[in-house]
Amino acid sequence: MLLTGAGGAVGRAAATALRAAGAKVVGVDPDKDALVELIATGALADGQAGDLTDPEFADQVVTDQPAVDVLVNNVGSGISLPLADTGDDVLDRMLDANLRPVFRLCRAYAPGMARRGHGKVITVSSVLAGDPAVAAYAAAKAALTGFTRSIALEYAGRGVQCNVLAPGHVAAGRKGPPDALTGPLLFLASGMSDHVTGQVLVVDGVDGVDGGVSGSRG
């Protein structure tokens, strides 16, 4: 199993839960110290430090980890700006940070999963993809949903399930802790979700207060 963004709060919680469930997890993150710590605690079996926005590093990850049965895309960043102030450079940064690393890794790993007849692709997006003042970030995150649904259809019937987890906090619900995603993630990574593909699983803590209108910051 390959987990990107392993050094962040969500990644750490995910690595710990996945390892406890018996998975051999290899983590990728720019923070080498975080990876060393997670390996020392046993949450990760191994790690690779680097920036997945760099195509050469992404290629190196694939070379070093050529056969992955579960790919968890948990990497990205956001910028909040009014649309009028959002230049093409900001859009490019958001696509580079949020979409292109996922595209590259899926392109590298999904065909092998299909050849072996089993595999899971889980991409962490955000319910923020529908909020104001984050146009470039929202465009990149929303693109992840369309991309995931497309590859889910492409690999349907070949043993590969591709789904999106969309976390966030809410104005009318409650803000979730970093481990709020671990239950849904374990479900999507396991055989329990073998007939679930092309779906967006929202995990934002909405509890129906004030009609359950979400105002996410995920």
Backbone as ProteinMPNN parsed JSONL, in Angstrom:
{"seq_chain_A": "MLLTGAGGAVGRAAATALRAAGAKVVGVDPDKDALVELIATGALADGQAGDLTDPEFADQVVTDQPAVDVLVNNVGSGISLPLADTGDDVLDRMLDANLRPVFRLCRAYAPGMARRGHGKVITVSSVLAGDPAVAAYAAAKAALTGFTRSIALEYAGRGVQCNVLAPGHVAAGRKGPPDALTGPLLFLASGMSDHVTGQVLVVDGVDGVDGGVSGSRG", "coords_chain_A": {"N_chain_A": [[0.847, -1.188, 0.0], [0.536, 2.207, -0.859], [0.86, 5.356, 0.523], [0.378, 8.65, 0.115], [1.318, 11.943, 1.286], [1.847, 11.224, 3.887], [2.995, 12.301, 6.165], [1.438, 14.34, 7.238], [-1.318, 15.43, 9.403], [-3.704, 13.97, 8.842], [-2.597, 11.958, 7.26], [-0.851, 10.69, 9.068], [-2.664, 9.619, 10.946], [-4.038, 7.925, 9.237], [-2.013, 6.148, 8.401], [-1.384, 4.875, 10.818], [-3.834, 3.604, 11.443], [-4.212, 1.938, 9.206], [-1.961, 0.305, 9.348], [-2.509, -0.965, 11.78], [-4.612, -2.491, 10.943], [-3.349, -4.406, 9.545], [-2.051, -3.818, 7.189], [0.733, -3.347, 4.978], [2.369, -0.481, 4.849], [3.696, 1.976, 2.805], [5.025, 5.121, 3.005], [4.834, 8.412, 1.561], [6.198, 11.614, 1.547], [7.06, 15.127, 1.807], [8.367, 15.707, 4.173], [10.99, 14.435, 5.663], [11.753, 13.832, 8.29], [9.321, 13.33, 9.553], [8.545, 10.977, 8.279], [10.596, 9.248, 9.102], [10.048, 9.147, 11.826], [7.489, 7.926, 11.788], [8.132, 5.458, 10.702], [9.753, 4.494, 12.725], [7.91, 4.154, 14.786], [6.454, 2.12, 13.794], [4.249, 2.57, 12.242], [4.624, 2.969, 9.549], [5.986, 0.893, 7.013], [8.019, 1.585, 5.363], [9.476, 4.51, 3.781], [9.495, 7.34, 1.546], [11.022, 10.345, 0.931], [10.132, 13.367, -0.507], [9.028, 15.621, -3.133], [6.045, 15.328, -4.699], [5.113, 16.925, -6.736], [7.151, 17.137, -8.423], [7.927, 15.614, -11.344], [10.048, 13.818, -11.786], [10.657, 12.828, -9.248], [8.25, 11.551, -8.675], [8.35, 9.559, -10.621], [10.514, 8.146, -9.609], [9.483, 7.138, -7.227], [7.622, 5.317, -8.244], [9.366, 3.58, -9.553], [10.747, 2.532, -7.362], [8.688, 1.402, -5.908], [7.138, -0.712, -7.443], [4.857, -2.4, -7.616], [1.8, -1.887, -6.504], [-1.028, -2.415, -4.576], [-2.961, -0.989, -3.226], [-3.58, 2.349, -3.49], [-3.32, 5.356, -1.922], [-4.136, 8.526, -2.383], [-3.218, 11.264, -0.895], [-2.508, 14.049, -0.922], [-1.799, 17.509, -1.302], [-2.56, 21.072, -1.559], [-3.843, 24.332, -0.637], [-5.038, 27.577, -1.762], [-6.471, 30.606, -0.861], [-8.214, 32.986, -2.533], [-9.904, 35.811, -3.993], [-11.721, 35.435, -7.063], [-11.11, 37.401, -9.011], [-8.547, 38.083, -8.362], [-7.088, 35.873, -8.866], [-4.603, 34.619, -10.568], [-3.236, 33.04, -13.577], [-0.945, 31.787, -12.734], [-1.495, 31.013, -10.132], [-3.561, 29.194, -10.557], [-2.106, 27.259, -11.985], [-0.354, 26.439, -9.961], [-2.147, 25.225, -8.176], [-3.177, 23.13, -9.715], [-0.82, 21.718, -10.127], [-0.219, 20.956, -7.509], [-2.454, 19.525, -6.567], [-3.817, 17.98, -8.54], [-2.126, 16.905, -10.646], [-0.1, 15.18, -9.414], [-1.729, 13.05, -8.513], [-2.856, 12.174, -10.918], [-0.527, 11.273, -12.251], [0.392, 9.153, -10.57], [-1.798, 7.404, -10.568], [-1.904, 6.785, -13.287], [0.433, 5.364, -13.458], [0.043, 3.168, -11.731], [-2.568, 1.987, -11.898], [-2.926, 0.373, -14.304], [-1.328, -1.902, -13.716], [-2.627, -2.883, -11.441], [-5.009, -3.691, -12.66], [-4.072, -5.71, -14.353], [-3.326, -7.607, -12.474], [-5.743, -8.112, -11.402], [-6.894, -6.977, -9.148], [-7.282, -4.15, -7.001], [-7.114, -0.941, -5.358], [-7.914, 2.447, -5.568], [-7.773, 5.327, -3.806], [-8.673, 8.54, -3.399], [-8.078, 11.508, -1.744], [-10.046, 14.245, -1.558], [-11.869, 17.194, -1.236], [-14.604, 18.748, 0.446], [-14.575, 21.402, 0.154], [-14.44, 22.06, -2.442], [-16.667, 23.297, -3.445], [-16.881, 25.838, -2.4], [-16.769, 29.482, -1.937], [-14.23, 31.896, -3.023], [-12.045, 30.281, -3.39], [-11.307, 29.546, -5.967], [-9.341, 28.44, -7.78], [-8.253, 26.324, -6.312], [-10.604, 24.901, -5.827], [-11.278, 24.201, -8.443], [-9.202, 22.442, -9.092], [-9.572, 20.408, -7.162], [-12.201, 19.599, -7.712], [-11.749, 18.588, -10.218], [-10.46, 16.234, -9.584], [-12.557, 14.577, -8.842], [-13.99, 14.184, -11.263], [-11.949, 12.987, -12.754], [-11.482, 10.66, -11.215], [-13.945, 9.32, -11.444], [-13.907, 8.816, -14.155], [-11.683, 7.039, -14.482], [-12.601, 5.031, -12.871], [-14.718, 3.982, -14.351], [-13.265, 3.168, -16.581], [-11.713, 1.078, -15.561], [-13.564, -0.601, -14.494], [-14.947, -3.775, -13.735], [-12.559, -5.034, -13.886], [-11.439, -5.573, -11.543], [-10.563, -3.366, -10.116], [-11.156, -0.729, -7.954], [-12.067, 2.655, -7.754], [-12.238, 5.481, -5.875], [-13.376, 8.493, -4.153], [-12.563, 10.281, -1.234], [-14.044, 12.841, 0.559], [-13.26, 15.122, 2.71], [-13.847, 17.586, 5.326], [-14.461, 20.513, 7.393], [-17.397, 21.779, 9.08], [-19.817, 24.451, 9.136], [-22.284, 24.202, 10.281], [-22.267, 21.836, 11.551], [-19.986, 19.654, 13.019], [-16.509, 20.011, 13.651], [-14.266, 17.643, 12.434], [-11.869, 15.333, 13.872], [-8.39, 14.509, 12.983], [-8.421, 11.719, 12.644], [-10.916, 11.151, 11.692], [-11.309, 10.269, 9.139], [-10.405, 7.684, 9.063], [-12.039, 5.374, 9.426], [-13.84, 5.37, 7.117], [-11.749, 5.249, 5.228], [-10.516, 2.756, 5.753], [-12.642, 1.126, 5.06], [-12.858, 1.637, 2.253], [-10.407, 0.706, 1.437], [-10.5, -1.975, 1.819], [-11.792, -5.362, 1.246], [-14.471, -5.035, 1.661], [-15.444, -3.021, 0.119], [-15.537, -3.875, -2.488], [-17.505, -3.736, -4.426], [-17.948, -1.103, -4.786], [-17.429, 1.728, -6.568], [-16.213, 4.64, -8.268], [-17.335, 6.559, -6.638], [-18.099, 9.346, -4.414], [-17.314, 9.821, -1.207], [-18.449, 11.639, 1.338], [-17.109, 13.111, 4.206], [-17.814, 14.976, 6.587], [-18.944, 15.586, 9.009], [-21.497, 16.693, 9.288], [-24.448, 17.092, 11.071], [-27.088, 17.591, 10.762], [-27.876, 19.953, 11.963], [-29.334, 23.146, 11.703], [-30.309, 22.509, 9.199], [-28.203, 21.215, 8.092], [-26.284, 22.435, 6.39], [-23.289, 22.602, 4.776], [-20.228, 24.225, 5.471], [-17.368, 24.077, 4.481], [-13.894, 23.576, 5.275], [-11.797, 21.955, 4.16]], "CA_chain_A": [[0.0, 0.0, 0.0], [1.27, 3.462, -0.934], [0.119, 6.458, 1.124], [1.031, 9.946, -0.049], [0.96, 12.87, 2.352], [1.838, 10.418, 5.107], [3.505, 13.033, 7.311], [0.458, 15.278, 7.779], [-2.179, 14.92, 10.478], [-4.569, 12.928, 8.297], [-1.739, 10.868, 6.832], [-0.37, 9.96, 10.254], [-3.779, 8.831, 11.469], [-4.326, 6.876, 8.27], [-0.939, 5.153, 8.456], [-1.531, 4.118, 12.055], [-5.021, 2.745, 11.347], [-3.994, 0.933, 8.175], [-0.995, -0.658, 9.882], [-3.21, -1.757, 12.789], [-5.477, -3.43, 10.228], [-2.509, -5.429, 8.94], [-1.493, -3.4, 5.902], [2.115, -2.891, 4.865], [2.176, 0.863, 4.306], [4.852, 2.776, 2.43], [4.592, 6.513, 3.008], [5.544, 9.424, 0.776], [5.941, 12.94, 2.106], [8.258, 15.97, 1.744], [8.977, 15.804, 5.5], [11.74, 13.211, 5.935], [11.736, 13.549, 9.729], [8.02, 12.726, 9.876], [8.576, 9.601, 7.799], [11.483, 8.495, 9.995], [9.298, 8.938, 13.071], [6.426, 6.953, 11.56], [8.768, 4.152, 10.538], [10.223, 4.085, 14.046], [6.766, 3.726, 15.602], [5.838, 0.959, 13.149], [3.079, 2.939, 11.438], [5.038, 2.783, 8.162], [7.013, -0.112, 6.759], [9.105, 2.282, 4.669], [9.059, 5.832, 3.363], [10.288, 8.077, 0.575], [10.857, 11.778, 1.144], [10.271, 14.167, -1.708], [7.891, 16.433, -3.582], [5.374, 14.661, -5.812], [4.896, 17.83, -7.861], [8.307, 16.917, -9.285], [7.686, 14.366, -12.081], [11.166, 12.887, -11.628], [10.495, 12.143, -7.967], [7.113, 10.638, -8.832], [8.857, 8.401, -11.365], [11.384, 7.377, -8.712], [8.594, 6.402, -6.323], [7.073, 4.181, -8.996], [10.467, 2.643, -9.767], [11.071, 1.874, -6.097], [7.491, 0.673, -5.448], [6.523, -0.995, -8.745], [3.585, -3.126, -7.537], [0.989, -1.357, -5.407], [-2.409, -2.885, -4.661], [-3.815, 0.081, -2.711], [-2.972, 3.664, -3.621], [-4.065, 6.41, -1.221], [-3.671, 9.847, -2.805], [-3.56, 12.181, 0.188], [-1.524, 15.115, -1.042], [-2.367, 18.705, -1.917], [-2.521, 22.313, -0.797], [-4.858, 25.268, -1.088], [-4.843, 29.019, -1.698], [-7.748, 31.31, -0.835], [-8.152, 34.293, -3.181], [-11.049, 36.122, -4.854], [-11.507, 35.046, -8.453], [-10.485, 38.492, -9.764], [-7.127, 38.141, -7.996], [-6.496, 34.554, -9.092], [-3.929, 34.577, -11.859], [-2.939, 31.727, -14.135], [0.116, 31.172, -11.943], [-2.136, 30.36, -8.978], [-4.232, 28.014, -11.096], [-1.078, 26.256, -12.274], [0.131, 25.898, -8.681], [-3.157, 24.344, -7.612], [-3.202, 21.914, -10.524], [0.419, 20.996, -9.851], [-0.222, 20.409, -6.148], [-3.617, 18.709, -6.222], [-4.297, 17.092, -9.596], [-1.124, 16.205, -11.45], [0.496, 14.021, -8.74], [-2.709, 11.955, -8.507], [-2.929, 11.684, -12.295], [0.692, 10.522, -12.566], [0.463, 7.897, -9.831], [-2.852, 6.512, -11.077], [-1.462, 6.329, -14.611], [1.501, 4.39, -13.267], [-0.317, 1.987, -10.941], [-3.852, 1.356, -12.221], [-2.82, -0.741, -15.26], [-0.81, -3.08, -13.03], [-3.719, -3.416, -10.628], [-5.943, -4.386, -13.551], [-3.447, -6.95, -14.816], [-3.359, -8.562, -11.357], [-7.144, -8.391, -11.113], [-7.385, -6.384, -7.9], [-6.619, -2.916, -6.612], [-7.926, 0.156, -4.835], [-7.408, 3.817, -5.662], [-8.555, 6.182, -2.906], [-8.158, 9.899, -3.536], [-8.63, 12.446, -0.768], [-10.349, 15.536, -2.162], [-12.364, 18.122, -0.216], [-15.899, 19.353, 0.188], [-14.311, 22.806, -0.134], [-14.479, 22.255, -3.889], [-17.83, 24.078, -3.823], [-16.93, 27.055, -1.596], [-16.293, 30.689, -2.61], [-12.907, 32.47, -2.766], [-10.99, 29.273, -3.57], [-11.656, 29.076, -7.31], [-8.316, 27.585, -8.379], [-8.218, 25.104, -5.487], [-11.846, 24.174, -6.085], [-11.197, 23.636, -9.787], [-8.301, 21.291, -9.048], [-10.182, 19.337, -6.373], [-13.344, 19.085, -8.455], [-11.204, 17.784, -11.302], [-10.164, 14.912, -9.044], [-13.782, 13.776, -8.868], [-14.218, 13.771, -12.642], [-10.877, 12.06, -13.111], [-11.698, 9.383, -10.531], [-15.102, 8.655, -12.048], [-13.504, 8.335, -15.472], [-10.866, 5.826, -14.398], [-13.449, 3.984, -12.287], [-15.408, 3.36, -15.488], [-12.273, 2.519, -17.442], [-11.224, -0.158, -14.951], [-14.683, -1.384, -13.962], [-14.955, -5.148, -14.208], [-11.188, -5.554, -13.954], [-10.972, -5.759, -10.174], [-10.0, -2.13, -9.561], [-12.163, 0.243, -7.517], [-11.497, 4.0, -7.641], [-13.205, 6.306, -5.159], [-12.925, 9.752, -3.568], [-12.962, 10.702, 0.109], [-14.14, 14.3, 0.58], [-13.376, 15.606, 4.086], [-13.928, 19.02, 5.564], [-15.231, 20.826, 8.591], [-18.671, 22.375, 8.709], [-20.298, 25.544, 9.967], [-23.5, 23.808, 11.0], [-22.085, 20.508, 12.15], [-18.876, 19.681, 13.95], [-15.223, 19.798, 13.01], [-13.791, 16.306, 12.725], [-10.45, 15.166, 14.166], [-7.661, 13.912, 11.853], [-8.74, 10.3, 12.434], [-12.299, 10.99, 11.239], [-11.305, 9.595, 7.842], [-9.813, 6.346, 9.078], [-13.072, 4.364, 9.216], [-14.145, 5.326, 5.684], [-10.579, 4.831, 4.475], [-10.386, 1.311, 5.918], [-13.7, 0.523, 4.249], [-12.541, 1.731, 0.828], [-9.18, -0.04, 1.167], [-10.714, -3.388, 2.113], [-12.695, -6.106, 0.383], [-15.857, -4.631, 1.893], [-15.845, -2.049, -0.912], [-15.252, -4.435, -3.812], [-18.561, -3.376, -5.369], [-18.125, 0.35, -4.681], [-16.446, 2.411, -7.404], [-16.661, 5.892, -8.874], [-18.168, 7.277, -5.674], [-17.519, 10.373, -3.545], [-17.77, 9.621, 0.164], [-18.249, 12.881, 2.077], [-16.899, 12.924, 5.644], [-17.695, 16.359, 7.061], [-19.492, 15.76, 10.345], [-22.805, 17.346, 9.315], [-25.365, 16.33, 11.913], [-28.462, 18.022, 10.544], [-28.151, 21.222, 12.612], [-29.62, 24.219, 10.751], [-30.517, 21.963, 7.868], [-27.035, 20.473, 7.65], [-25.607, 23.085, 5.305], [-21.873, 22.533, 5.1], [-19.324, 25.312, 5.126], [-16.192, 23.283, 4.746], [-12.541, 24.066, 5.107], [-11.004, 20.734, 4.161]], "C_chain_A": [[0.883, 1.239, 0.0], [0.374, 4.591, -0.446], [0.899, 7.745, 0.922], [0.528, 10.904, 1.021], [0.962, 12.205, 3.707], [2.255, 11.205, 6.343], [2.548, 14.034, 7.915], [-0.436, 14.625, 8.813], [-3.071, 13.787, 9.994], [-3.746, 11.711, 7.887], [-1.234, 10.035, 7.99], [-1.471, 9.063, 10.822], [-4.097, 7.667, 10.55], [-3.285, 5.768, 8.337], [-1.089, 4.264, 9.684], [-2.696, 3.138, 11.977], [-4.819, 1.623, 10.334], [-3.011, -0.134, 8.653], [-1.658, -1.556, 10.917], [-4.129, -2.788, 12.161], [-4.684, -4.488, 9.473], [-1.875, -5.057, 7.624], [-0.012, -3.062, 6.033], [2.085, -1.563, 4.131], [3.526, 1.521, 4.026], [4.378, 4.217, 2.289], [5.461, 7.399, 2.137], [5.182, 10.783, 1.336], [7.195, 13.794, 1.926], [9.033, 16.0, 3.059], [9.669, 14.488, 5.856], [11.681, 12.834, 7.407], [10.423, 12.884, 10.139], [7.987, 11.267, 9.444], [9.443, 8.727, 8.7], [10.768, 8.171, 11.3], [8.227, 7.864, 12.906], [6.975, 5.545, 11.334], [9.213, 3.611, 11.894], [9.091, 3.576, 14.928], [6.064, 2.507, 15.012], [4.626, 1.278, 12.313], [3.364, 2.772, 9.948], [6.08, 1.679, 8.081], [8.238, 0.525, 6.111], [8.579, 3.642, 4.249], [9.998, 6.419, 2.332], [9.972, 9.556, 0.711], [11.086, 12.527, -0.158], [8.968, 14.836, -2.083], [7.265, 15.799, -4.825], [4.97, 15.612, -6.936], [6.059, 17.764, -8.843], [8.119, 15.592, -10.021], [8.807, 13.35, -11.913], [11.073, 12.135, -10.301], [9.341, 11.156, -8.038], [7.546, 9.378, -9.582], [9.732, 7.521, -10.479], [10.569, 6.557, -7.732], [8.058, 5.156, -7.012], [8.15, 3.132, -9.259], [10.763, 1.843, -8.503], [9.92, 1.035, -5.557], [6.682, 0.267, -6.681], [5.165, -1.678, -8.692], [2.823, -2.68, -6.298], [-0.447, -1.812, -5.604], [-3.413, -1.865, -4.13], [-3.029, 1.381, -2.79], [-3.868, 4.683, -2.938], [-3.431, 7.747, -1.582], [-4.127, 10.882, -1.785], [-2.561, 13.335, 0.196], [-2.186, 16.31, -1.719], [-2.215, 19.915, -1.025], [-3.519, 23.286, -1.405], [-4.441, 26.712, -0.947], [-6.211, 29.672, -1.76], [-7.568, 32.717, -1.389], [-9.463, 34.553, -3.912], [-10.711, 35.779, -6.297], [-10.758, 36.125, -9.23], [-8.991, 38.596, -9.499], [-6.402, 36.83, -8.253], [-5.911, 34.495, -10.494], [-3.69, 33.152, -12.333], [-1.851, 31.015, -13.341], [-0.446, 30.444, -10.735], [-2.861, 29.096, -9.437], [-3.231, 26.903, -11.383], [-0.551, 25.624, -10.995], [-0.858, 24.915, -8.085], [-3.283, 23.04, -8.401], [-1.97, 21.059, -10.259], [0.377, 20.302, -8.493], [-1.296, 19.363, -5.931], [-4.033, 17.683, -7.27], [-3.192, 16.264, -10.244], [-0.435, 15.05, -10.71], [-0.435, 12.81, -8.714], [-2.795, 11.332, -9.892], [-1.728, 10.794, -12.606], [0.717, 9.168, -11.864], [-0.606, 6.911, -10.295], [-2.47, 5.946, -12.436], [-0.4, 5.239, -14.483], [1.005, 3.079, -12.664], [-1.59, 1.273, -11.377], [-3.732, 0.231, -13.247], [-2.296, -2.027, -14.625], [-1.845, -3.715, -12.127], [-4.671, -4.24, -11.488], [-5.366, -5.707, -14.044], [-3.493, -8.026, -13.73], [-4.781, -8.901, -10.935], [-7.655, -7.868, -9.798], [-6.591, -5.121, -7.592], [-7.614, -1.87, -6.149], [-7.203, 1.475, -5.056], [-8.332, 4.695, -4.827], [-7.928, 7.569, -2.947], [-8.865, 10.827, -2.564], [-8.795, 13.795, -1.454], [-10.784, 16.485, -1.045], [-13.754, 18.599, -0.569], [-15.766, 20.857, -0.048], [-14.375, 23.104, -1.628], [-15.712, 23.019, -4.348], [-17.942, 25.395, -3.082], [-16.41, 28.266, -2.374], [-14.856, 31.044, -2.226], [-11.781, 31.443, -2.823], [-11.112, 28.681, -4.98], [-10.63, 28.111, -7.888], [-8.219, 26.257, -7.633], [-9.45, 24.244, -5.764], [-11.818, 23.513, -7.456], [-10.333, 22.378, -9.791], [-8.922, 20.125, -8.295], [-11.4, 18.748, -7.083], [-12.882, 18.222, -9.627], [-10.864, 16.376, -10.838], [-11.39, 14.0, -9.089], [-14.064, 13.279, -10.282], [-13.19, 12.76, -13.104], [-11.12, 10.69, -12.497], [-12.867, 8.632, -11.128], [-14.745, 8.102, -13.424], [-12.684, 7.058, -15.375], [-11.631, 4.688, -13.73], [-14.2, 3.241, -13.381], [-14.427, 2.592, -16.374], [-11.84, 1.162, -16.897], [-12.328, -0.996, -14.311], [-14.672, -2.782, -14.571], [-13.585, -5.777, -14.302], [-10.563, -5.653, -12.559], [-10.401, -4.536, -9.506], [-11.139, -1.176, -9.212], [-11.474, 1.581, -7.246], [-12.553, 4.916, -7.025], [-12.539, 7.536, -4.559], [-13.432, 9.863, -2.139], [-12.944, 12.225, 0.147], [-14.337, 14.789, 2.006], [-13.544, 17.116, 4.143], [-14.546, 19.278, 6.918], [-16.461, 21.636, 8.186], [-19.057, 23.487, 9.665], [-21.469, 25.097, 10.83], [-23.417, 22.417, 11.601], [-20.97, 20.549, 13.162], [-17.588, 19.414, 13.189], [-14.678, 18.442, 13.413], [-12.306, 16.29, 13.041], [-9.742, 14.517, 12.987], [-8.006, 12.461, 11.591], [-10.18, 10.072, 11.993], [-12.385, 10.237, 9.912], [-10.92, 8.127, 7.92], [-10.846, 5.24, 8.867], [-13.459, 4.257, 7.753], [-12.963, 4.857, 4.847], [-10.367, 3.322, 4.561], [-11.437, 0.577, 5.091], [-13.315, 0.497, 2.775], [-11.289, 0.935, 0.464], [-9.367, -1.544, 1.293], [-11.642, -4.048, 1.094], [-14.153, -5.743, 0.575], [-16.368, -3.69, 0.811], [-15.604, -2.565, -2.324], [-16.319, -4.116, -4.857], [-18.914, -1.888, -5.254], [-17.046, 1.01, -5.533], [-17.055, 3.653, -8.04], [-17.483, 6.767, -7.952], [-17.374, 8.352, -4.929], [-18.13, 10.204, -2.157], [-17.427, 10.857, 0.98], [-18.155, 12.582, 3.571], [-16.695, 14.307, 6.246], [-18.389, 16.62, 8.385], [-20.824, 16.454, 10.418], [-23.776, 16.491, 10.113], [-26.806, 16.799, 11.809], [-28.812, 19.34, 11.211], [-28.313, 22.315, 11.549], [-29.74, 23.693, 9.335], [-29.307, 21.26, 7.306], [-26.333, 21.098, 6.464], [-24.12, 23.147, 5.643], [-21.155, 23.788, 4.632], [-17.934, 24.823, 5.408], [-14.914, 24.078, 4.623], [-11.608, 22.878, 5.137], [-9.903, 20.763, 3.152]], "O_chain_A": [[1.853, 1.323, 0.753], [-0.74, 4.764, -0.94], [1.973, 7.913, 1.5], [-0.546, 10.71, 1.591], [0.178, 12.568, 4.584], [1.907, 10.821, 7.46], [2.808, 14.542, 9.006], [-0.334, 13.426, 9.074], [-3.184, 12.757, 10.659], [-4.144, 10.573, 8.133], [-1.193, 8.808, 7.905], [-1.235, 7.896, 11.136], [-4.388, 6.562, 11.008], [-3.63, 4.586, 8.331], [-0.937, 3.045, 9.599], [-2.574, 1.985, 12.39], [-5.213, 0.483, 10.581], [-3.199, -1.324, 8.398], [-1.413, -2.762, 10.944], [-4.402, -3.83, 12.755], [-5.265, -5.365, 8.834], [-1.223, -5.892, 6.997], [0.437, -2.559, 7.063], [1.808, -1.516, 2.933], [4.384, 1.606, 4.905], [3.441, 4.498, 1.543], [6.662, 7.172, 1.991], [4.01, 11.076, 1.574], [8.298, 13.248, 1.896], [10.229, 16.288, 3.062], [9.021, 13.539, 6.297], [11.57, 11.655, 7.743], [10.415, 11.981, 10.976], [7.461, 10.416, 10.161], [9.07, 7.6, 9.025], [10.87, 7.057, 11.814], [8.068, 6.998, 13.766], [6.352, 4.559, 11.73], [9.069, 2.422, 12.177], [9.292, 2.666, 15.732], [5.183, 1.926, 15.646], [4.023, 0.379, 11.728], [2.458, 2.469, 9.17], [6.939, 1.543, 8.953], [9.36, 0.053, 6.292], [7.381, 3.906, 4.345], [11.165, 6.036, 2.256], [8.817, 9.972, 0.621], [12.104, 12.343, -0.825], [7.939, 14.643, -1.435], [7.894, 15.744, -5.881], [4.525, 15.155, -7.989], [5.965, 18.273, -9.96], [8.148, 14.538, -9.386], [8.551, 12.146, -11.899], [11.375, 10.943, -10.238], [9.44, 10.045, -7.518], [7.157, 8.267, -9.22], [9.696, 6.295, -10.585], [10.914, 5.414, -7.435], [8.042, 4.072, -6.43], [7.88, 1.933, -9.197], [10.999, 0.636, -8.56], [10.144, 0.066, -4.831], [5.632, 0.856, -6.937], [4.385, -1.551, -9.636], [3.167, -3.056, -5.178], [-1.021, -1.62, -6.676], [-4.576, -1.869, -4.531], [-1.942, 1.496, -2.223], [-5.027, 4.859, -3.316], [-2.326, 8.06, -1.141], [-5.276, 11.323, -1.805], [-1.863, 13.568, 1.183], [-3.031, 16.147, -2.6], [-1.793, 19.803, 0.126], [-3.982, 23.102, -2.53], [-3.594, 27.045, -0.118], [-7.025, 29.331, -2.619], [-6.865, 33.54, -0.803], [-10.082, 33.611, -4.405], [-9.549, 35.827, -6.699], [-9.868, 35.811, -10.021], [-8.249, 39.137, -10.319], [-5.232, 36.688, -7.899], [-6.634, 34.341, -11.479], [-3.908, 32.189, -11.598], [-1.829, 29.786, -13.277], [0.055, 29.388, -10.35], [-2.782, 28.056, -8.784], [-3.479, 25.741, -11.063], [-0.327, 24.414, -10.943], [-0.459, 23.883, -7.546], [-3.474, 21.972, -7.817], [-2.058, 19.834, -10.176], [0.879, 19.188, -8.345], [-1.08, 18.406, -5.188], [-4.55, 16.622, -6.921], [-3.321, 15.047, -10.37], [-0.2, 14.011, -11.328], [0.015, 11.675, -8.874], [-2.806, 10.108, -10.029], [-1.879, 9.702, -13.153], [1.027, 8.151, -12.485], [-0.342, 5.714, -10.401], [-2.687, 4.765, -12.705], [-0.34, 4.314, -15.292], [1.48, 2.005, -13.033], [-1.68, 0.053, -11.234], [-4.387, -0.797, -13.077], [-2.763, -3.117, -14.954], [-1.939, -4.94, -12.048], [-5.086, -5.335, -11.108], [-6.08, -6.705, -14.142], [-3.675, -9.207, -14.024], [-5.002, -9.862, -10.198], [-8.735, -8.259, -9.357], [-5.397, -5.029, -7.879], [-8.794, -1.907, -6.5], [-6.015, 1.597, -4.76], [-9.527, 4.794, -5.105], [-6.77, 7.74, -2.565], [-10.093, 10.922, -2.558], [-7.818, 14.412, -1.879], [-10.12, 16.562, -0.011], [-14.061, 18.829, -1.738], [-16.741, 21.514, -0.412], [-14.366, 24.267, -2.034], [-15.809, 23.364, -5.525], [-18.999, 26.026, -3.122], [-15.691, 28.103, -3.361], [-14.333, 30.553, -1.225], [-10.676, 31.711, -2.351], [-11.031, 27.466, -5.161], [-11.002, 27.071, -8.431], [-8.114, 25.196, -8.249], [-9.354, 23.026, -5.915], [-12.286, 22.385, -7.611], [-10.683, 21.374, -10.413], [-8.817, 18.979, -8.731], [-11.607, 17.535, -7.059], [-13.541, 17.246, -9.987], [-10.968, 15.425, -11.614], [-11.274, 12.802, -9.343], [-14.345, 12.097, -10.483], [-13.528, 11.784, -13.774], [-10.982, 9.671, -13.174], [-12.789, 7.416, -11.303], [-15.228, 7.038, -13.813], [-12.948, 6.096, -16.096], [-11.353, 3.516, -13.985], [-14.309, 2.016, -13.345], [-14.732, 1.5, -16.853], [-11.627, 0.215, -17.655], [-12.044, -1.998, -13.655], [-14.422, -2.951, -15.764], [-13.45, -6.919, -14.743], [-9.35, -5.794, -12.407], [-9.809, -4.643, -8.432], [-11.976, -0.854, -10.055], [-10.432, 1.634, -6.592], [-13.631, 5.101, -7.59], [-11.314, 7.619, -4.466], [-14.597, 9.573, -1.864], [-11.934, 12.838, -0.199], [-15.473, 14.866, 2.473], [-13.402, 17.819, 3.142], [-15.098, 18.366, 7.534], [-16.54, 22.123, 7.058], [-18.685, 23.48, 10.838], [-21.629, 25.551, 11.963], [-24.411, 21.892, 12.104], [-20.987, 21.379, 14.072], [-17.58, 18.68, 12.202], [-14.629, 18.118, 14.599], [-11.557, 17.13, 12.542], [-10.404, 14.022, 12.074], [-7.905, 11.998, 10.455], [-10.629, 8.928, 11.922], [-13.414, 9.639, 9.598], [-11.089, 7.394, 6.946], [-10.551, 4.256, 8.188], [-13.416, 3.163, 7.19], [-13.149, 4.143, 3.861], [-10.071, 2.679, 3.554], [-11.157, -0.463, 4.495], [-13.428, -0.538, 2.118], [-11.124, 0.533, -0.687], [-8.482, -2.309, 0.911], [-12.196, -3.394, 0.211], [-14.993, -6.099, -0.252], [-17.576, -3.57, 0.604], [-15.48, -1.773, -3.258], [-16.056, -4.218, -6.055], [-20.026, -1.472, -5.581], [-15.86, 0.86, -5.241], [-18.254, 3.707, -8.312], [-18.242, 7.621, -8.411], [-16.149, 8.281, -4.826], [-19.327, 10.421, -1.967], [-16.259, 11.102, 1.283], [-19.006, 11.891, 4.132], [-15.564, 14.765, 6.402], [-18.423, 17.762, 8.844], [-21.267, 16.787, 11.517], [-23.909, 15.294, 9.855], [-27.643, 16.461, 12.644], [-29.935, 19.82, 11.052], [-27.522, 22.395, 10.609], [-29.324, 24.351, 8.382], [-29.345, 20.758, 6.182], [-25.828, 20.376, 5.604], [-23.739, 23.686, 6.682], [-21.429, 24.332, 3.563], [-17.371, 25.118, 6.462], [-14.86, 25.112, 3.957], [-10.739, 22.776, 6.002], [-9.147, 19.798, 3.037]]}, "name": "protein", "num_of_chains": 1, "seq": "MLLTGAGGAVGRAAATALRAAGAKVVGVDPDKDALVELIATGALADGQAGDLTDPEFADQVVTDQPAVDVLVNNVGSGISLPLADTGDDVLDRMLDANLRPVFRLCRAYAPGMARRGHGKVITVSSVLAGDPAVAAYAAAKAALTGFTRSIALEYAGRGVQCNVLAPGHVAAGRKGPPDALTGPLLFLASGMSDHVTGQVLVVDGVDGVDGGVSGSRG"}
